[in-house]
Amino acid sequence: MQTLEIVHRTRYEYSEPVTLEEYRLMFRPRDSHDLRLLHTGLEIEPTADVRWIHDPFNNSVGIASFFVEARALEFVSTIRLEHYGVPAALWPVEPYALRLPFSYTAEEAPDLSRCIERQYPDGGLVSAWAKQFLEGERGPDTFDVLVRMCRGIQQGFAYAMRFEAGTQPPVTTLEIRGGTCRDFALLMMEGARSLGLAARFVTGYLHDPVFLATSGAVSPAHPHAWVEVYLPGAGWVEFDPTNGAVGAEHLIRVAVGRDPEQTMPIRGTFRGRPGVVINSFVDVQVRPYETVPR
């Protein structure tokens, strides 16, 4: 377990005043057995009215309302938490789900059904791609298939920064053999769904717990996206296809959703001329709480 403080700063600058409207903010994680939230803080410039809601996935969402003119917009989120990272392991999957294909029980299926549905038409390309990871004489081992898929993306696709808004369709990621963490998470999510598995999109932070434990220094962290797949007996299991990693040891989960658009850390609108944004900036720092100046 590590006690961490994460400071996430996002700033937008405009060439002339724009009218800020409503923004949806997803910075606040949920308490769970692997994460205990100790403190949160949110600073917004210019000042906004903020109300908090739970969305359909029980994510904590802040709604910031402005309706003022400004030449800059800045959000600074500070969270302090205890993180119990779950390392990669063979989870105790229920016997009936050890091999593919299997069906979820009548008790679980209704709640998982929307996370099994495919969201992006691809002409069968994603299904064909996913089937290459099916191996095994006695039927494909469910966990092993997912590990091969996760690592297959990390080894077979090139990571590249992309500044266009949104997440590219899985078929595009297949065609160009590259993308960002959001693109890779979406491809694996749709690949798992094509095999009849429930999967959902996750956003949060990627950090290096070994660096923090050995150095005790401030470390850069990164807004990140990965995927969770529901395995009976094990629950939602985390796969990070960008890094070919399994488990949550390096991951701090903030939001989950059926689609990437439901998990964006910041989503909002303003009124102004096209091209008025002249600069945008994102910085995330993580440090052991014991080193935070008091």
N, C-alpha and C positions, 0 to 999 in steps of 0.2 A: 504494500500500500504506500502511495505517495500523496502528500498534501501539496497541491499545486495552486498557483495563481496564474490565470490567463488573462492578458489584456489584449483585446481585439479593437483596433482603431481603423475606421474607414472614413475617408474624406473625399468629397466631390467639390470641384471648383468650376465656376461658370464665367464666361466672358462678359456677361451682363446679368442683371437680376432676373431670376426666374421665380415663378410662383410654386412653392412647395405644397403638395397636397397630402395624401395619406401614404404612410409607409408601414409595411409589415416586417417585424423584426423577430428573428429566431436566434437568440444568443444564449438562452437559459436552458441548461440541461434539466432532465428529470431525475429526482432521487431514485435509486435502485440498489440492488445488492452489490453492484460493481461500481457505483458512483454515489457519493454522498455530497450534496450541495451544502456548502457552509456559508457562502456570502455571494450576493450579486450586486452590481452597481451599473447604472446606465446613465451616461452623460450625453446630451444632445445639444448641438448648436446649429441653428437658433433654437430657442426653447420651444418645446412641443407639448401638447396634451397627450398623455400616454395612458391607455387602458390595456388590461391584460385579459386574455381569453385562453381557453383550451380548444384546440382544433379537433377534428374527428379522430385523430390519432393520439389525442391527449398531449400533444406538444404544447409547450408554453409559448404563446405568441403575444408580443407587444405591438399594439396598434398606435403609431405616432401620428397625430394630426397637426398640421401646420397652418396652411392657408395664409401664408405670409410670403413676401418677396425676400430673396437672399442671393448673395453671390457665392456662397459656400454652404455646404452641409456636412456635418461631422457627427459620427456616432463613436463613442468609446464605451465598450462593454468590459467590465471587470468581473470575473467569476473566481471563486475560491472553492476548491473541492478536494475530497479524498477520493483517489482513483485506485480501484482494485482491478488492475488489468488482468484479463483472462488470457493466458498464453495458449499457443496452438496445442491441441490435444485431440484425441479421438473421443468425442463425447459419447455418453451411453445412449445411443439411439435405440428406440424400441425395435424388437426383433423383426416385426412386420415391415419396418421401413429401412432395414439395413441394405436392401438391394432394390434397384429400379427395375420395372416400374412398381409403384405401390399407390394406394389410395389413402387419403387422410380419413380419419374416423368420422362417423356421422356427427359426433360431438364437436369436432374441430372444423370440419369442412365449411360450414356456413360462414364462419368468421374469417376463414382464409381465402374464400373463393375469389374475391376481387384482387387479391395479391397473386393469384394463379393466372388470371386473365392476361392475355397479351395486349399490349397497348399500342404497338407500332407495327403497321403492315410492312412486310419485307419480302413477300413472294417466296417464302420458305427458306431464305438464305440463312437466317439465324438458326433455324431448326437444323439445317444441314450442317452448319458449323458446330453446333452443340453436340451432335451425334458422334463426332470424331473422338470425344472424350469417354464414350461408353466402351468399357472393356470388362472382361471377366467371363470365365466359362460358366459359372453358376449364376450369371446375371450380374450386371454392373454394380459394384459397391457404391452406395449413394454418396458417402462422405468422400471416397477417393475420386469419384467423378467430379465433384465440386472443387476439390483441391487441384486436380489436373486442369480444370477450366480456369480457375483463378490464376494458376501459374502459367498456363498457356497464354493468357492475355499479357501477363508481365513479360514473358519471353518473346512473344511473337508480334507485339505491337510497339510502336515508337511513341513515347510520351512527348508531347509538344504543347507549349503554351498557346492558348487561343483566346483572343480578346473579344470575339463576337459573343453577344448575349445568348444565354440558353445552353442547351445540351444537344449535340448533334444526334440524329437518328442512328440506331444500331447498324443499319445497313451501310451508312456512310462510314462509320468506324471500320467495318469490315472491308469496305472498298479501298480506303486510303491506308489501312493498317496503322492507324495512329489516332491520337486524341489526348484529351485531358483526363484527370481522375473521374470527373463526372461522366464523360463519354464511356470510359472503361466500366464504371459501375453500372451504367445503364445497359451496356452490352451483356454483362454477366447476368444482370437481373432478368433480361428477356431470354437469355440462353437457359437459365435455370427454369423459368416458366415454361419454356418449350418442352421441357422434360417432365412437366406436370408438378413442379415444385412451387410452393409459395415463396415469393421473394419480395423484398421491399428496399427502397432507396434510403440511404443514411447520409447525413451531413454532420460535420463536427470538426475536430482538429486532429492532426497527426503530429506527434512529438516523439522525442527520443528519450525514453526513461533511463537508459544506461548512461547517456551523457549527463543528464541531470543528477543522477545518483553519484557519479564519480567526480563531477566538476563542481556541483553546487551553484553553477552560474546560470545567468539568464540565457535561455536558448530560444532561437526562432522556432515557431511552430507554424503550421500551415492550415488554412481552411481546406478541408478534405472531404471526399465523398467515397463511399464504399457500399457494399450490399450485405443484407442479412437474408439468410435462407432458413425457413422453418423446417426443422427435423424433429419428428415426434420423439419425445423423451429428452431431447437436448434443448428444445426451444429454438429461439432465433440465434443462429450462429453467424458470426461476422467473417466476411471474406473481403480482403482488400486487393483487388486485381491489379491496381497500379503498382503495388510492391510485391505481389505474389505471396501475401501473408494471410494467415488464418489466425483468428483470435483477436482480442481487443487490447492487447498489452500496450500497443502504440497509439491506440485510438480513443478519443474522448467523444462520445456520442452526444449530439445536441438535438437533432430532429430526425424523424423517420416519416416516410410517406410512400404511397403507392406509385408516385411519379415524381421526377426531379423537381418540377415546378412547385410541389407542395412543401419542399424542404429548403428553399432558398433562404440564406441568412438575412438578406435585405431585398425587399421588393416594394417598389413604390412608383409614384408618378410626380411629374412636375410639368408646368406649362411654360414653354419658352420656344425660341426659334431652333430649327435643326442645327446641329453642330455646336450648340452653345456650351457643351461640356468641354473644358480645356484641360482638365487634369482629374485623375482619380487615383486614390492611394489606399492600399490595404497593408496593415502591419499587425502581426500577431507575435506576442512574446509570452513565454511560459517560464516560470521559475519555481523552485521549491519554496513553499510558503515561509520556511524558516529563514530564508535570505531576504525576504521583503523588508525594506526599510520601515521602521515604525516611528 
